[in-house]
Amino acid sequence: MENVVEQVKPEIEKAKDATVEETNKLQEALHRVMLAAVGTVGLVQDEVEHFVNKAVERGEIAEKEARKTVHDVTEKRKGAEKGVDKRFEDMLLKLNIPTKTDLTALNEKIADLTKKVESLKN
């Protein structure tokens, strides 16, 4: 039994490390996509603010109306960011990608099992 445990242990560690590495790569790629989406929304807001300020300068809209428009766009942007966060979480769930919390719990279980196996060897 002891011999089998020692033979399997390195393979378990390799599989665990490979899983963590691949999960980290995928999470990083998804994080970059999310940041790009938020950045795009931010750029759109900047453009809207610039456009509204130019309209005020030309006298096409009142300053009060311009502030309201910018405020509305800001609120919509915040809603969009929350939506992106929600979609990101949903995507992780659909792809069945473990979260950092999931990996931590799994590592704790592996540590517990390793202790039990070690105690059986003695």
Secondary structure, 3 states (H helix, E strand, C coil): CHHHHHHHHHHHHHHHHHHHHHHHHHHHHHHHHHHHHHHHHHHHHHHHHHHHHHHHHCCCCCHHHHHHHHHHHHHHHHHHHHHHHHHHHHHHHHCCCCCHHHHHHHHHHHHHHHHHHHHHHC
